[in-house]
């Protein structure tokens, strides 16, 4: 969601569908799958049901939808590449 009250930030809610953040340098990303931003960053956060994120270009806050409290989330470091992810993570031997 974009708001005229906070035009610098994007608000995203995790409700029933996957929601991930990609943490880049000077730019952050949001998607339902790591592949959406894998070519731009190797750092990701997976949101759990009932969480939302306030996402700016250089910062983010993950919060509880129920309480509004700020949450600390683990950052995943992705070590596989785009081509591997397109193959479903399976090794292809020709």
KAUR-V707628 format. One record per pair of residues at least 12 apart in sequence whose ideal C-beta (glycine too) atoms are under 8 Angstrom apart, sorted by the first residue. I is the first residue (numbers start at 1). J is the second residue. D is the distance in Angstrom with one decimal. If there is no record, write none. Layout:
<<I:J:D> <I:J:D>>
This chain:
<<1:13:7.9> <6:54:7.9> <8:56:5.7> <8:57:7.7> <9:54:5.1> <9:55:6.2> <9:56:4.9> <10:30:7.0> <10:54:7.8> <10:55:4.6> <10:56:7.8> <11:52:6.4> <11:53:7.4> <11:54:5.8> <11:55:7.5> <12:30:5.2> <12:47:7.9> <12:52:6.3> <12:53:5.1> <12:55:6.2> <13:51:7.8> <13:52:4.3> <13:65:6.4> <14:47:3.9> <14:48:6.5> <14:49:5.9> <14:50:7.0> <14:51:5.1> <14:52:6.8> <15:49:7.0> <15:50:7.5> <16:49:7.4> <17:32:6.0> <18:32:4.6> <18:33:6.7> <18:46:7.8> <19:31:7.9> <19:32:6.5> <19:46:7.9> <19:47:4.5> <19:53:7.8> <20:32:7.0> <20:33:7.0> <20:34:6.1> <20:36:7.7> <20:44:5.3> <20:45:6.7> <20:46:5.4> <20:47:6.9> <21:44:6.4> <21:45:4.3> <21:47:7.1> <21:53:6.0> <21:55:6.9> <21:60:6.2> <21:62:7.9> <22:34:7.6> <22:36:7.4> <22:37:3.5> <22:38:7.8> <22:40:6.5> <22:41:4.6> <22:43:6.9> <22:44:5.5> <23:41:5.9> <23:43:4.2> <23:44:7.0> <23:45:6.9> <23:60:7.3> <23:75:6.6> <24:37:7.6> <24:40:5.5> <24:41:4.2> <24:43:7.7> <25:41:7.9> <26:57:6.3> <26:58:6.2> <27:40:7.4> <27:57:5.8> <28:55:5.4> <28:56:7.2> <28:57:6.6> <28:58:7.7> <28:59:7.9> <28:60:5.8> <29:41:6.6> <30:53:7.3> <30:55:6.1> <34:78:6.2> <34:85:6.9> <35:82:7.0> <35:85:5.2> <35:86:7.5> <38:78:6.5> <38:81:7.5> <38:82:5.3> <38:85:6.2> <39:82:5.4> <42:77:6.1> <42:78:4.6> <42:79:7.4> <43:75:5.3> <43:76:7.1> <43:77:6.2> <43:78:7.4> <44:75:7.2> <44:76:4.8> <44:78:6.1> <45:60:7.8> <45:62:6.9> <45:73:4.8> <45:74:7.3> <45:75:5.8> <45:76:7.0> <46:73:7.7> <46:76:6.9> <47:62:6.6> <47:73:7.5> <50:64:6.6> <50:65:4.8> <50:66:6.0> <51:63:6.9> <51:64:6.3> <51:65:6.4> <51:71:6.4> <52:65:5.4>>
